[in-house]
Amino acid sequence: MSDTAKTILVVEDDAIVRMLIVDVLEEFEFKVLEAEDGPQALTFLNDSAKTIDLMMTDMGLPGMDGKELAVEARALRPELPVLFASGYAEALDVPAGMAMIGKPFSIDQLRDKVKSMLAA
């Protein structure tokens, strides 16, 4: 399957940051679904008709944080790769199939991380 067929769910509460991430991913010809919080992301994840190849989530979401969302997402889609984005320097212990990218990140860092996770 080519990258152009891959769909990424971006979960980010900051509208400007979400727009920038979506624009970059679309520039690399990924299909993108957008959610501003955990409950909205779960709506996409609960829809079995929607293909989601990777979920990228901010760690600091209001209400349900990124780690809680990842647990819920994996309960619905056990093999879903999850990419956490965080502006905090502390190390996060991430389970298999999950990874971390530090904010701010470059376009190249985002592209490379997403592509490597999708290839795994």
VEXLUMMAR-19495 format. One line per field, with one value per residue: residue in one letter; chain; x, y, z of N, C-alpha, C in turn. Coordinates in Angstrom, 3 decimals, decimal comma, always signed. Example, Ala and Ser with C-alpha at 12.3 -4.5 7.8 and 13.67 -1.06 7.14 Angstrom:
<dovexs>
type A / S
mol A / A
nx +13,190 / +12,850
ny -5,690 / -2,250
nz +7,800 / +7,080
cax +12,300 / +13,670
cay -4,500 / -1,060
caz +7,800 / +7,140
cx +13,200 / +12,900
cy -3,300 / +0,030
cz +7,800 / +7,870
</dovexs>
This chain:
<dovexs>
type M / S / D / T / A / K / T / I / L / V / V / E / D / D / A / I / V / R / M / L / I / V / D / V / L / E / E / F / E / F / K / V / L / E / A / E / D / G / P / Q / A / L / T / F / L / N / D / S / A / K / T / I / D / L / M / M / T / D / M / G / L / P / G / M / D / G / K / E / L / A / V / E / A / R / A / L / R / P / E / L / P / V / L / F / A / S / G / Y / A / E / A / L / D / V / P / A / G / M / A / M / I / G / K / P / F / S / I / D / Q / L / R / D / K / V / K / S / M / L / A / A
mol A / A / A / A / A / A / A / A / A / A / A / A / A / A / A / A / A / A / A / A / A / A / A / A / A / A / A / A / A / A / A / A / A / A / A / A / A / A / A / A / A / A / A / A / A / A / A / A / A / A / A / A / A / A / A / A / A / A / A / A / A / A / A / A / A / A / A / A / A / A / A / A / A / A / A / A / A / A / A / A / A / A / A / A / A / A / A / A / A / A / A / A / A / A / A / A / A / A / A / A / A / A / A / A / A / A / A / A / A / A / A / A / A / A / A / A / A / A / A / A
nx +0,855 / +0,611 / +1,943 / +0,121 / -2,313 / -2,627 / -4,138 / -4,232 / -5,060 / -5,288 / -4,976 / -5,399 / -5,651 / -5,088 / -5,981 / -4,452 / -1,968 / -2,894 / -3,895 / -1,494 / -0,066 / -1,807 / -1,754 / +0,946 / +1,051 / -0,836 / +0,471 / +2,409 / +0,877 / -0,797 / -3,926 / -6,015 / -7,626 / -9,247 / -9,284 / -10,278 / -10,174 / -10,139 / -12,746 / -13,870 / -11,999 / -12,425 / -14,888 / -14,266 / -12,598 / -14,353 / -15,872 / -16,162 / -16,074 / -14,228 / -10,926 / -8,001 / -4,705 / -2,725 / -2,505 / -1,959 / -1,364 / -1,667 / -0,122 / -1,078 / -4,001 / -7,228 / -9,310 / -9,572 / -6,405 / -3,596 / -2,366 / -4,369 / -6,256 / -4,876 / -4,918 / -7,684 / -8,011 / -6,418 / -7,865 / -10,024 / -8,836 / -6,491 / -3,966 / -3,232 / -0,897 / +0,513 / +1,399 / +2,777 / +2,743 / +4,584 / +5,350 / +6,848 / +9,795 / +10,186 / +10,802 / +8,744 / +7,337 / +6,708 / +4,540 / +4,991 / +4,652 / +4,015 / +5,154 / +7,178 / +7,254 / +8,959 / +7,750 / +8,838 / +8,715 / +10,410 / +9,356 / +10,561 / +11,292 / +8,748 / +7,660 / +9,530 / +9,251 / +6,539 / +6,480 / +8,291 / +6,957 / +4,647 / +5,776 / +6,642
ny -1,177 / +2,190 / +5,323 / +7,303 / +6,161 / +5,995 / +6,827 / +9,311 / +10,098 / +13,087 / +14,489 / +17,279 / +19,998 / +22,701 / +24,873 / +26,187 / +24,857 / +22,296 / +22,762 / +23,370 / +20,933 / +19,212 / +20,415 / +19,947 / +17,111 / +16,553 / +17,702 / +15,809 / +13,924 / +12,322 / +11,082 / +12,872 / +12,926 / +15,048 / +15,898 / +17,668 / +16,951 / +14,215 / +12,835 / +13,515 / +12,321 / +9,652 / +9,235 / +9,002 / +6,739 / +4,792 / +4,327 / +1,838 / +1,773 / +3,594 / +3,814 / +3,951 / +4,540 / +5,482 / +7,225 / +10,453 / +12,204 / +14,965 / +15,273 / +16,840 / +17,180 / +18,660 / +17,473 / +14,314 / +13,096 / +12,660 / +10,143 / +8,685 / +8,694 / +7,150 / +4,641 / +4,071 / +4,131 / +1,966 / -0,075 / -0,180 / -0,469 / -2,518 / -2,760 / -0,229 / +2,204 / +4,728 / +8,071 / +10,239 / +13,706 / +16,157 / +19,011 / +18,904 / +18,076 / +15,793 / +12,287 / +9,928 / +6,870 / +4,807 / +2,385 / -0,565 / -0,013 / +2,574 / +5,960 / +8,926 / +12,396 / +15,388 / +18,656 / +21,893 / +20,496 / +19,720 / +19,921 / +17,886 / +16,108 / +15,325 / +14,136 / +12,015 / +10,528 / +9,748 / +8,269 / +6,213 / +4,935 / +4,033 / +2,240 / +0,242
nz +0,000 / -0,848 / +0,462 / -0,136 / +0,196 / +2,860 / +5,976 / +8,420 / +11,687 / +13,257 / +16,362 / +18,109 / +20,225 / +19,866 / +17,468 / +15,480 / +15,510 / +14,880 / +12,281 / +10,923 / +11,164 / +9,793 / +7,236 / +6,522 / +6,513 / +4,530 / +2,393 / +1,980 / +0,875 / +2,442 / +3,673 / +5,847 / +8,972 / +11,263 / +14,708 / +17,609 / +20,224 / +22,664 / +22,844 / +20,309 / +18,622 / +19,302 / +18,150 / +15,425 / +15,631 / +16,542 / +14,325 / +12,278 / +9,543 / +8,776 / +7,742 / +9,550 / +9,710 / +11,359 / +14,423 / +15,462 / +18,308 / +20,516 / +23,689 / +25,784 / +25,948 / +26,637 / +29,302 / +28,503 / +28,317 / +26,015 / +26,481 / +27,803 / +25,760 / +23,885 / +25,122 / +25,034 / +22,255 / +21,448 / +22,614 / +20,943 / +18,426 / +18,254 / +16,932 / +16,144 / +15,254 / +17,312 / +17,571 / +19,741 / +20,425 / +22,043 / +23,981 / +26,178 / +27,958 / +29,440 / +29,686 / +28,179 / +28,819 / +26,337 / +24,961 / +22,820 / +19,324 / +19,598 / +19,598 / +20,179 / +19,446 / +19,775 / +20,471 / +19,559 / +16,250 / +13,183 / +9,735 / +8,259 / +10,329 / +11,233 / +8,911 / +8,509 / +10,916 / +10,834 / +8,426 / +9,064 / +11,144 / +9,845 / +8,109 / +9,730
cax +0,000 / +1,432 / +1,658 / -1,045 / -3,520 / -2,598 / -4,945 / -3,716 / -5,958 / -4,535 / -5,733 / -4,673 / -6,638 / -4,718 / -6,434 / -3,369 / -1,010 / -3,564 / -3,929 / -0,146 / +0,242 / -2,645 / -1,216 / +2,194 / +0,749 / -1,504 / +1,515 / +3,060 / -0,171 / -1,553 / -5,294 / -5,982 / -8,838 / -8,899 / -10,080 / -9,737 / -10,065 / -10,285 / -14,069 / -14,047 / -11,157 / -13,079 / -15,963 / -13,621 / -12,077 / -15,498 / -16,483 / -15,410 / -15,964 / -13,089 / -9,584 / -7,047 / -3,434 / -1,884 / -3,078 / -1,003 / -2,096 / -1,012 / -0,199 / -1,786 / -5,376 / -8,115 / -10,165 / -8,860 / -5,098 / -3,166 / -2,088 / -5,689 / -6,828 / -4,177 / -5,439 / -9,022 / -7,828 / -5,894 / -8,949 / -10,860 / -7,993 / -5,281 / -2,715 / -3,076 / +0,295 / +0,196 / +2,509 / +2,512 / +3,468 / +4,622 / +6,299 / +7,546 / +11,057 / +10,293 / +10,712 / +7,489 / +7,478 / +5,678 / +4,459 / +5,294 / +3,723 / +3,807 / +6,398 / +7,067 / +7,964 / +8,963 / +7,398 / +8,491 / +9,408 / +10,524 / +8,567 / +11,289 / +11,168 / +7,392 / +7,561 / +10,347 / +8,670 / +5,287 / +6,796 / +8,912 / +5,922 / +3,763 / +6,524 / +6,920
cay +0,000 / +3,399 / +6,334 / +8,111 / +5,467 / +5,967 / +7,838 / +9,680 / +10,859 / +14,088 / +14,955 / +18,443 / +20,985 / +24,029 / +24,893 / +26,613 / +23,745 / +21,216 / +23,151 / +23,244 / +19,506 / +18,680 / +20,917 / +19,237 / +15,718 / +16,549 / +18,003 / +14,531 / +13,116 / +11,472 / +11,486 / +13,296 / +13,187 / +15,983 / +15,935 / +18,661 / +16,374 / +12,765 / +12,346 / +13,639 / +11,281 / +8,356 / +9,131 / +8,437 / +5,403 / +3,885 / +4,116 / +0,742 / +2,011 / +4,489 / +3,270 / +4,848 / +3,823 / +6,011 / +8,342 / +11,384 / +12,950 / +15,820 / +14,696 / +17,740 / +17,480 / +18,923 / +16,335 / +13,059 / +13,426 / +11,805 / +8,770 / +8,070 / +8,483 / +6,017 / +3,412 / +3,863 / +3,845 / +0,609 / -0,999 / -0,276 / -0,860 / -2,968 / -2,632 / +1,148 / +2,937 / +6,008 / +9,015 / +11,308 / +14,960 / +16,833 / +20,096 / +18,696 / +17,366 / +14,561 / +11,049 / +9,203 / +5,448 / +4,493 / +0,959 / -0,971 / +0,524 / +3,988 / +6,723 / +10,309 / +13,449 / +16,580 / +19,946 / +21,990 / +19,568 / +20,211 / +19,205 / +16,656 / +15,192 / +14,787 / +13,222 / +10,817 / +9,753 / +9,150 / +7,238 / +5,053 / +4,218 / +3,358 / +1,149 / -0,799
caz +0,000 / -0,925 / +1,480 / -0,515 / +0,647 / +4,316 / +6,653 / +9,737 / +12,558 / +14,011 / +17,521 / +18,621 / +20,657 / +19,370 / +16,068 / +14,578 / +15,442 / +14,135 / +10,873 / +10,374 / +11,046 / +8,706 / +5,969 / +6,222 / +6,168 / +3,219 / +1,410 / +1,710 / +0,237 / +3,359 / +3,973 / +7,244 / +9,739 / +12,328 / +15,931 / +18,538 / +21,568 / +22,738 / +22,444 / +18,864 / +18,022 / +19,513 / +17,153 / +14,226 / +15,938 / +16,694 / +13,016 / +11,658 / +8,107 / +8,550 / +7,861 / +10,201 / +9,701 / +12,421 / +15,160 / +16,052 / +19,325 / +21,489 / +25,037 / +26,692 / +25,550 / +27,770 / +29,649 / +28,246 / +27,736 / +24,910 / +26,916 / +28,035 / +24,432 / +23,259 / +25,738 / +24,456 / +20,829 / +21,328 / +22,968 / +19,740 / +17,290 / +18,970 / +16,175 / +15,685 / +15,681 / +17,942 / +17,672 / +20,689 / +20,242 / +23,327 / +24,149 / +27,442 / +27,758 / +30,216 / +28,904 / +28,322 / +28,547 / +25,351 / +24,619 / +21,444 / +18,337 / +19,889 / +19,566 / +20,645 / +18,724 / +20,608 / +19,886 / +18,136 / +15,363 / +11,808 / +8,727 / +7,943 / +11,466 / +11,225 / +7,769 / +8,746 / +12,010 / +10,346 / +7,434 / +9,724 / +11,904 / +8,896 / +7,480 / +10,741
cx +0,897 / +1,044 / +0,388 / -2,344 / -3,619 / -3,396 / -4,420 / -4,770 / -5,101 / -5,436 / -4,917 / -5,695 / -6,332 / -4,993 / -5,310 / -2,349 / -1,615 / -3,569 / -2,550 / +0,240 / -0,527 / -2,107 / +0,050 / +1,902 / +0,059 / -0,521 / +2,272 / +2,062 / -0,791 / -2,986 / -5,317 / -7,398 / -8,420 / -9,852 / -9,437 / -9,603 / -10,295 / -11,654 / -14,320 / -13,210 / -11,815 / -14,253 / -15,419 / -13,201 / -13,185 / -16,164 / -15,673 / -15,275 / -14,768 / -11,775 / -8,708 / -5,758 / -2,490 / -2,658 / -1,942 / -1,773 / -1,176 / -1,133 / -1,103 / -3,164 / -6,218 / -9,006 / -9,378 / -7,513 / -4,702 / -2,920 / -3,397 / -6,373 / -6,186 / -4,667 / -6,802 / -8,911 / -7,365 / -6,939 / -9,848 / -10,097 / -6,623 / -3,962 / -2,411 / -1,771 / -0,122 / +1,474 / +2,085 / +3,346 / +3,427 / +5,674 / +7,100 / +8,743 / +11,120 / +10,113 / +9,382 / +7,757 / +6,350 / +5,719 / +4,834 / +4,223 / +3,384 / +5,161 / +6,108 / +7,825 / +7,832 / +8,575 / +8,404 / +9,300 / +9,422 / +9,601 / +9,235 / +11,195 / +9,790 / +7,232 / +8,283 / +9,745 / +7,412 / +5,594 / +7,413 / +7,889 / +4,980 / +4,458 / +6,747 / +5,837
cy +1,235 / +4,358 / +7,114 / +7,456 / +5,471 / +7,126 / +8,049 / +10,496 / +11,780 / +14,630 / +16,045 / +19,508 / +22,403 / +24,062 / +25,259 / +25,487 / +22,598 / +21,524 / +22,981 / +21,778 / +18,897 / +19,127 / +20,174 / +17,808 / +15,624 / +16,867 / +16,735 / +13,475 / +12,056 / +11,984 / +11,801 / +13,483 / +14,067 / +15,867 / +16,933 / +18,142 / +14,863 / +12,258 / +12,439 / +12,588 / +9,919 / +8,148 / +8,529 / +6,991 / +4,363 / +3,555 / +3,063 / +0,895 / +2,901 / +3,741 / +4,335 / +4,051 / +4,268 / +7,120 / +9,159 / +12,239 / +13,789 / +15,136 / +15,522 / +18,145 / +17,788 / +17,711 / +15,046 / +13,389 / +12,397 / +10,359 / +8,021 / +7,763 / +7,273 / +4,684 / +3,068 / +3,461 / +2,413 / -0,437 / -1,225 / -0,839 / -1,268 / -2,758 / -1,198 / +1,760 / +4,308 / +6,832 / +10,138 / +12,525 / +15,697 / +17,921 / +19,959 / +17,790 / +16,030 / +13,340 / +10,371 / +7,755 / +5,061 / +3,007 / +0,692 / -0,436 / +1,982 / +4,675 / +8,153 / +11,213 / +14,716 / +17,823 / +20,975 / +20,988 / +20,158 / +19,395 / +17,874 / +15,642 / +14,536 / +13,772 / +11,914 / +9,934 / +9,038 / +8,024 / +6,004 / +4,263 / +3,451 / +2,169 / -0,029 / -1,864
cz +0,000 / +0,189 / +1,154 / -0,080 / +2,178 / +4,912 / +8,063 / +10,467 / +13,412 / +15,120 / +18,212 / +18,981 / +20,187 / +17,865 / +15,099 / +14,407 / +14,628 / +12,646 / +10,224 / +10,175 / +9,877 / +7,356 / +5,561 / +5,774 / +4,810 / +2,101 / +1,030 / +1,240 / +1,139 / +3,408 / +5,452 / +7,784 / +10,908 / +13,504 / +16,884 / +19,967 / +21,507 / +22,310 / +20,932 / +18,137 / +18,150 / +18,566 / +15,863 / +14,473 / +16,086 / +15,370 / +12,259 / +10,146 / +7,770 / +8,747 / +8,502 / +10,359 / +10,812 / +13,112 / +15,740 / +17,042 / +20,193 / +22,852 / +25,937 / +26,228 / +26,789 / +28,042 / +29,566 / +27,610 / +26,674 / +25,295 / +27,181 / +26,703 / +23,756 / +23,819 / +25,141 / +22,980 / +20,622 / +21,731 / +21,752 / +18,547 / +17,837 / +18,237 / +15,740 / +16,175 / +16,228 / +18,057 / +18,608 / +20,320 / +21,579 / +23,329 / +25,425 / +27,238 / +28,495 / +29,324 / +29,206 / +27,956 / +27,590 / +24,991 / +23,159 / +20,503 / +18,574 / +19,902 / +20,004 / +19,693 / +19,565 / +19,836 / +20,377 / +17,325 / +13,966 / +10,900 / +8,406 / +9,075 / +11,484 / +10,105 / +8,038 / +9,830 / +11,549 / +9,371 / +8,081 / +10,519 / +10,979 / +8,237 / +8,440 / +10,767
</dovexs>
